[in-house]
Amino acid sequence: MITLTKDDGPADLDGVTHLSIGVSWDPTVGSSGGLLGKIRQKQGTDLDLIAIAMQGAEPVRLAGLDSLDPLGNGSLVHSGDNQTGHGDGDDETVTVEFARVPANITSIVFVAAAYKKRSAFQNARNISFKVYDATGGSTQQVADIWPSMLTNDNGCAVAKAIRAGSGWKLQVINETGKIKQGDEKDLMRFAVSK
């Protein structure tokens, strides 16, 4: 079993064949009270978990938004878009099967964002990024990453899986930043900077 924190540096994923990263959040009334607040909470908040496959310094594939299997072979799979944050457990997940990731992919950056217009981290509560060792079909949590509630940013680089010879390492990043909402190129630039 591995246990990951930002301070530990990159962790070897020896023996980990499948890795899942999930994001969960709860909708909130934000600064609105009364009826408007109840309506906002019922509508929920739309955050997005996105995995960006990198070839060197270039982003080449994206899992998330409307792309569930960007590599076309089941090696990088997104669970689908939860637009409300309602429900128990992870609201969105990305699973990587390392042995099937094409050799030209050198790293995968996992980003969460209030990507769509009118969405915001401030409209969510209890945001949590969980990392799971999903080897052998079971899911064992190895990290729980919480972004700062003080940020006015709308993006968070969660972690980065890095190819290391024939294996992989995982670095917890947990750094926030600004992403222009609805702009995939700006999202990619944010991921490349990590």
C-alpha positions in Angstrom: 0.0 0.0 0.0 1.1 3.5 -0.7 0.2 6.7 1.1 0.6 10.0 -0.7 1.0 13.6 0.5 2.3 16.7 -1.3 5.3 16.9 1.0 6.4 13.3 0.2 7.5 14.0 -3.4 6.8 11.6 -6.2 5.7 8.1 -5.0 6.6 4.9 -6.9 3.5 3.1 -8.1 5.3 -0.2 -8.2 2.7 -3.0 -8.1 -0.2 -0.5 -8.9 -1.8 -1.5 -12.2 -4.9 0.7 -11.9 -5.2 4.1 -10.3 -8.4 6.1 -9.8 -8.7 9.7 -8.9 -12.1 11.0 -7.8 -13.5 14.4 -6.9 -16.5 15.0 -4.6 -18.2 18.1 -3.5 -21.4 19.3 -1.9 -23.6 22.1 -3.4 -24.0 25.2 -1.2 -26.2 28.3 -1.1 -23.1 30.4 -1.3 -23.8 33.9 -0.2 -27.5 33.7 -1.1 -30.0 33.1 1.6 -33.7 32.4 1.6 -35.5 31.1 -1.5 -32.7 32.0 -3.9 -30.2 30.1 -1.8 -32.4 27.0 -1.6 -32.9 27.1 -5.4 -29.1 27.3 -6.0 -28.4 24.5 -3.6 -31.0 22.3 -5.3 -29.6 23.1 -8.8 -26.1 22.1 -7.4 -22.7 23.1 -8.5 -20.9 21.9 -11.6 -17.2 21.1 -11.1 -15.2 19.1 -13.6 -12.4 16.5 -13.1 -10.2 16.4 -16.2 -7.1 14.2 -16.9 -4.8 15.5 -19.6 -2.4 13.0 -21.3 0.9 14.6 -22.1 3.5 13.7 -24.7 6.6 15.4 -23.3 5.5 19.1 -22.7 2.5 18.8 -25.1 -1.1 18.0 -24.1 -2.4 15.4 -26.6 -5.6 13.9 -25.1 -8.2 15.0 -22.6 -10.4 12.8 -20.4 -13.4 14.6 -19.1 -16.0 17.2 -20.2 -17.4 15.2 -23.2 -14.5 12.8 -23.7 -14.8 9.5 -21.7 -12.1 7.3 -23.4 -9.8 9.7 -25.2 -7.1 7.1 -25.9 -9.6 4.7 -27.4 -8.4 1.6 -25.6 -9.8 1.9 -22.0 -6.5 2.9 -20.5 -7.7 6.4 -19.4 -11.4 6.5 -18.7 -13.7 9.2 -17.2 -16.9 8.3 -15.4 -19.0 11.1 -16.9 -20.0 14.6 -16.1 -21.8 15.2 -12.8 -23.3 18.7 -13.0 -24.7 19.1 -9.5 -22.5 17.5 -6.8 -25.6 15.7 -5.5 -25.1 12.1 -4.3 -22.8 10.2 -2.1 -19.1 9.3 -2.8 -17.1 10.6 -5.7 -19.0 12.8 -8.2 -16.6 12.2 -11.0 -13.6 9.8 -11.4 -10.8 9.1 -13.8 -9.2 5.6 -13.9 -5.9 4.8 -15.5 -4.7 1.3 -16.4 -1.0 1.9 -16.7 -0.1 -1.2 -18.8 -2.4 0.0 -21.6 -1.3 3.6 -21.7 0.4 4.1 -25.1 4.2 4.5 -24.8 4.2 8.0 -26.3 2.2 9.3 -23.2 4.9 10.5 -20.7 2.6 11.9 -18.0 -1.0 12.5 -17.1 -2.1 15.6 -15.2 -5.3 15.5 -13.2 -7.1 18.9 -12.9 -10.3 19.9 -11.3 -12.0 23.1 -12.5 -15.1 25.2 -12.3 -14.8 25.1 -16.0 -18.2 26.0 -17.3 -19.5 29.6 -17.2 -21.3 30.5 -13.9 -19.7 27.7 -12.0 -17.3 28.4 -9.1 -15.3 26.7 -6.4 -17.0 29.1 -4.0 -20.4 27.5 -4.9 -19.2 24.1 -3.6 -18.4 22.9 -0.1 -16.3 20.0 1.1 -14.3 19.6 -2.1 -12.1 16.5 -1.8 -9.9 14.7 -4.3 -9.3 11.0 -3.4 -6.6 8.8 -4.9 -7.3 5.1 -5.0 -5.1 2.1 -5.8 -7.7 0.2 -7.9 -5.4 -2.8 -8.6 -7.2 -6.1 -8.8 -10.7 -4.6 -9.0 -10.7 -3.3 -5.4 -10.4 0.4 -4.5 -8.1 1.3 -1.6 -7.8 5.0 -0.8 -4.2 6.2 -0.6 -4.7 9.9 -0.5 -7.4 12.5 0.3 -6.4 16.0 -1.0 -8.3 19.1 0.1 -7.8 22.4 -1.7 -7.8 25.6 0.3 -11.1 27.3 0.9 -9.5 30.7 0.8 -8.8 30.6 -2.9 -10.6 32.7 -5.4 -9.2 30.5 -8.2 -11.3 28.2 -10.3 -8.8 25.5 -11.1 -6.8 23.0 -9.0 -3.9 20.8 -10.3 -4.5 17.8 -8.2 -1.8 15.3 -9.1 0.5 14.1 -11.9 1.3 10.6 -12.9 4.8 10.5 -14.5 6.2 7.6 -16.6 9.5 6.5 -15.0 11.2 3.8 -17.1 8.9 0.8 -17.2 6.9 2.1 -14.2 5.0 5.2 -13.0 5.3 7.7 -10.2 2.6 9.9 -8.8 3.2 13.4 -7.5 0.5 15.2 -5.4 0.4 18.8 -6.6 -2.7 20.5 -4.9 -2.1 24.0 -6.4 -4.8 26.3 -7.5 -4.9 28.8 -10.4 -7.1 30.7 -12.7 -8.5 29.1 -15.8 -10.6 31.1 -18.3 -14.0 29.4 -18.2 -15.0 27.5 -21.3 -11.5 27.8 -22.8 -9.9 24.4 -23.4 -6.6 25.9 -24.5 -6.3 27.9 -21.2 -7.1 24.6 -19.4 -4.3 22.9 -21.3 -1.8 25.8 -20.5 -2.7 25.4 -16.8 -2.0 21.7 -16.9 1.3 22.1 -18.9 2.5 24.6 -16.2 2.4 21.8 -13.6 
